Amino acid sequence: MPVISLGKLPAGLVATMRSAAGVTSAQSDVLLLDISGSPDAQRMFSEFLSDSEGGGDPLVTPYFGNPLAPFVAPAAQAEVLSVLTTFAPLMAAAFAAGAAPAPFVPAAALLVFGGVLFHHSKIALLAVQGEIQTSAWFAAHCPALAAVPSGNVICDLICTYGNCVVSTRLRKH
């Protein structure tokens, strides 16, 4: 089995997000930070990602079992996986002003079990979250995501790093 090398978030960021989130679990060697209910922790994480290459290479897995999102159809779940698959190999230059849109890559449903390895957190969190929540680039390819009513939960995005796991909730904008 291949070994995956995951990036780590700075210890200071993890500590301040942990303090702000208040919802953590450290029952093993892995710290779980659920920042879904903490605007402060979400803001800190987003600011960190915006200002840096941010945290190395996370493994990103969508979780669709949230009871707040019972309507999210299998088609929308497949579209979320497709967005993850499309964005995973991209570098920051792909998101620069004037860059051509990346070709849309339909995903295999099995990716949900293993997650998708991203080049760095800035793309994994900022670009992917924005696309899943707005369907701005791939609306023509993601009709089920585009049809999710504004404000509704789409999925929880689980980002696994070498020193912690960060969970955040994605809602339709």
Rosetta blueprint (number, residue, H / E / L):
1 M L
2 P L
3 V L
4 I L
5 S L
6 L L
7 G L
8 K L
9 L L
10 P L
11 A H
12 G H
13 L H
14 V H
15 A H
16 T H
17 M H
18 R H
19 S H
20 A H
21 A H
22 G L
23 V L
24 T E
25 S E
26 A L
27 Q L
28 S L
29 D L
30 V L
31 L L
32 L E
33 L E
34 D E
35 I L
36 S L
37 G L
38 S L
39 P H
40 D H
41 A H
42 Q H
43 R H
44 M H
45 F H
46 S H
47 E H
48 F H
49 L H
50 S H
51 D H
52 S L
53 E L
54 G L
55 G L
56 G L
57 D L
58 P L
59 L E
60 V E
61 T E
62 P E
63 Y E
64 F L
65 G L
66 N L
67 P L
68 L L
69 A L
70 P L
71 F L
72 V L
73 A L
74 P H
75 A H
76 A H
77 Q H
78 A H
79 E H
80 V H
81 L H
82 S H
83 V H
84 L H
85 T H
86 T H
87 F H
88 A L
89 P L
90 L L
91 M L
92 A H
93 A H
94 A H
95 F H
96 A L
97 A L
98 G L
99 A L
100 A L
101 P L
102 A L
103 P L
104 F L
105 V L
106 P L
107 A L
108 A L
109 A L
110 L L
111 L H
112 V H
113 F H
114 G H
115 G L
116 V E
117 L E
118 F L
119 H L
120 H L
121 S H
122 K H
123 I H
124 A H
125 L H
126 L H
127 A H
128 V H
129 Q H
130 G H
131 E H
132 I H
133 Q H
134 T H
135 S L
136 A L
137 W L
138 F L
139 A L
140 A L
141 H L
142 C L
143 P H
144 A H
145 L H
146 A H
147 A L
148 V L
149 P L
150 S L
151 G L
152 N L
153 V E
154 I E
155 C E
156 D E
157 L E
158 I E
159 C E
160 T E
161 Y L
162 G L
163 N L
164 C L
165 V E
166 V E
167 S E
168 T E
169 R E
170 L E
171 R E
172 K L
173 H L
